[in-house]
Amino acid sequence: MDDTKNYHVWAYRRWLFQRSAGSVDGLLARELAYVDRQLDHDVLNNSAWNYRFGLVGGGTDADLAAAEVAYAQARLRAEPDNEAAWAYVRGVLAAAGRPLADVAALAAELAPLEAGPDAVRSVHALEIVAELAEAGAPARARAAYELLATTLDPLRAAYWRHRAGQVEVPIVSH
């Protein structure tokens, strides 16, 4: 495949895989190896991540989900701000009915909010830090959203401020 990001080629490949999977021994392993090579070449290839999700990520098997999250986490440590890999992780977790908290440690590692903006290696990780903080630490969530709005992702400032405005602040009674 010369154009490794061509969605139509990947969709055709998926169609072929779906029609051949039961009749070709080792096809899944070969396809996963192919995706690995494509991601080794370009870890930002959203089409390759999407194809991988179609192969294995959309299942509900807990062991498979854990393995796929670990796979994506390794890729994210090498390229932390990879939106395609973060979307893949979110999709795998959702499909398996797993909480976003399963990647809390990685998100905190890549977006240590308290260390300041220069220490944040991924806006996507910081978004997860903020989402996970919304329920129990609303001030932390708002601080993360504000950092995204003002410093790390000002292009989407209105969106991040909207998200911050949606965070419930607990009412303290005296």
C-alpha positions as CSV (number, residue, x, y, z in Angstrom):
1,M,0.0,0.0,0.0
2,D,1.7,3.2,-1.2
3,D,-0.8,5.6,0.4
4,T,-0.8,4.2,4.0
5,K,-3.4,6.7,5.1
6,N,-6.0,6.2,2.4
7,Y,-9.2,5.4,4.3
8,H,-10.8,3.7,1.2
9,V,-7.9,1.2,0.9
10,W,-8.1,0.4,4.6
11,A,-11.9,-0.1,4.3
12,Y,-11.4,-2.4,1.4
13,R,-8.8,-4.3,3.4
14,R,-11.2,-4.6,6.3
15,W,-13.9,-5.9,3.9
16,L,-11.4,-8.5,2.5
17,F,-10.4,-9.5,6.0
18,Q,-14.0,-10.0,7.1
19,R,-14.7,-12.3,4.2
20,S,-11.5,-14.3,4.6
21,A,-10.9,-14.5,8.3
22,G,-12.5,-17.9,8.8
23,S,-10.9,-19.5,5.8
24,V,-7.2,-18.3,6.1
25,D,-5.1,-19.7,8.9
26,G,-3.2,-17.1,10.8
27,L,-4.8,-14.2,9.0
28,L,-5.5,-12.1,12.1
29,A,-1.9,-12.5,13.3
30,R,-0.6,-11.5,9.9
31,E,-2.9,-8.5,9.7
32,L,-1.9,-7.4,13.2
33,A,1.8,-7.7,12.2
34,Y,1.0,-5.6,9.1
35,V,-0.6,-2.9,11.3
36,D,2.4,-3.0,13.6
37,R,4.7,-2.3,10.7
38,Q,2.5,0.5,9.5
39,L,2.5,2.1,13.0
40,D,6.2,1.5,13.3
41,H,6.5,3.6,10.1
42,D,4.0,6.2,11.2
43,V,2.5,5.9,14.7
44,L,0.1,8.8,13.9
45,N,-1.6,6.9,11.1
46,N,-5.3,7.2,12.2
47,S,-6.4,4.8,9.4
48,A,-4.1,2.0,10.8
49,W,-5.4,2.6,14.3
50,N,-9.0,2.5,13.0
51,Y,-8.2,-0.8,11.2
52,R,-6.7,-2.3,14.3
53,F,-9.8,-1.4,16.2
54,G,-11.9,-3.2,13.6
55,L,-9.7,-6.3,13.9
56,V,-9.5,-6.6,17.7
57,G,-10.4,-3.4,19.6
58,G,-14.1,-3.6,19.3
59,G,-14.6,-6.7,21.3
60,T,-15.7,-7.1,24.9
61,D,-13.2,-9.7,26.0
62,A,-11.4,-8.3,29.2
63,D,-8.1,-10.0,28.5
64,L,-8.0,-8.7,24.9
65,A,-9.0,-5.2,26.0
66,A,-6.2,-5.2,28.6
67,A,-3.7,-6.3,26.0
68,E,-4.8,-3.7,23.5
69,V,-4.7,-0.9,26.1
70,A,-1.2,-2.0,27.0
71,Y,-0.2,-2.0,23.3
72,A,-1.6,1.5,22.9
73,Q,0.1,2.7,26.1
74,A,3.5,1.6,24.8
75,R,2.9,3.6,21.6
76,L,1.6,6.6,23.6
77,R,4.8,6.7,25.7
78,A,6.7,7.1,22.5
79,E,4.3,9.6,21.0
80,P,2.2,11.0,23.9
81,D,0.1,13.5,21.9
82,N,-1.1,10.9,19.4
83,E,-4.8,11.7,19.1
84,A,-5.4,8.5,17.1
85,A,-3.9,6.3,19.8
86,W,-5.9,8.0,22.6
87,A,-9.1,7.6,20.6
88,Y,-8.2,3.9,20.2
89,V,-7.7,3.5,23.9
90,R,-11.0,5.2,24.6
91,G,-12.8,3.0,22.1
92,V,-11.3,-0.2,23.4
93,L,-12.2,0.7,27.0
94,A,-15.7,1.6,26.0
95,A,-16.3,-1.5,23.9
96,A,-15.1,-3.7,26.9
97,G,-17.2,-1.7,29.4
98,R,-14.0,-0.7,31.2
99,P,-13.7,2.7,33.0
100,L,-11.4,5.5,31.7
101,A,-9.7,5.2,35.1
102,D,-7.9,2.2,33.6
103,V,-5.5,4.7,32.0
104,A,-5.4,7.2,34.8
105,A,-1.8,6.3,35.7
106,L,-0.6,6.9,32.1
107,A,-2.6,10.1,31.8
108,A,-1.1,11.4,35.1
109,E,2.4,10.4,33.9
110,L,2.1,12.2,30.6
111,A,0.2,15.2,32.0
112,P,1.4,15.9,35.6
113,L,-0.9,18.9,36.2
114,E,0.9,20.1,39.3
115,A,4.3,20.3,37.5
116,G,3.1,23.1,35.2
117,P,2.5,23.4,31.5
118,D,6.0,22.6,30.4
119,A,5.7,19.1,32.0
120,V,2.5,18.2,30.1
121,R,3.4,16.0,27.2
122,S,-0.1,15.4,25.9
123,V,-3.3,17.5,25.7
124,H,-5.2,14.3,25.4
125,A,-3.8,12.9,28.6
126,L,-4.6,16.2,30.4
127,E,-8.1,15.9,29.1
128,I,-8.4,12.5,30.7
129,V,-6.9,13.8,33.9
130,A,-9.5,16.5,33.9
131,E,-12.4,14.1,33.2
132,L,-11.4,11.8,35.9
133,A,-11.1,14.7,38.4
134,E,-14.6,16.1,37.6
135,A,-16.4,14.0,40.2
136,G,-14.0,14.0,43.1
137,A,-11.8,17.0,42.6
138,P,-13.7,19.7,40.6
139,A,-11.1,22.4,41.2
140,R,-8.4,20.2,39.7
141,A,-10.6,19.5,36.7
142,R,-11.3,23.2,36.2
143,A,-7.6,23.9,36.5
144,A,-6.8,21.3,33.9
145,Y,-9.4,22.7,31.5
146,E,-8.2,26.2,32.0
147,L,-4.6,25.2,31.3
148,L,-5.8,23.6,28.1
149,A,-7.8,26.8,27.2
150,T,-5.1,29.3,27.9
151,T,-1.8,27.6,27.2
152,L,-1.8,24.1,25.7
153,D,-4.7,24.2,23.3
154,P,-5.9,27.8,22.9
155,L,-7.4,27.0,19.4
156,R,-10.2,25.2,21.3
157,A,-10.3,27.6,24.2
158,A,-14.1,28.0,24.0
159,Y,-14.6,24.2,24.1
160,W,-12.3,23.8,27.1
161,R,-14.0,26.7,29.0
162,H,-17.3,25.1,28.2
163,R,-16.1,21.8,29.7
164,A,-14.8,23.7,32.7
165,G,-18.2,25.3,33.1
166,Q,-19.9,21.9,33.1
167,V,-17.9,20.7,36.1
168,E,-20.2,20.4,39.1
169,V,-19.0,22.4,42.1
170,P,-20.2,20.8,45.4
171,I,-22.4,23.0,47.6
172,V,-20.9,23.4,51.0
173,S,-23.5,24.1,53.8
174,H,-22.6,25.9,57.0
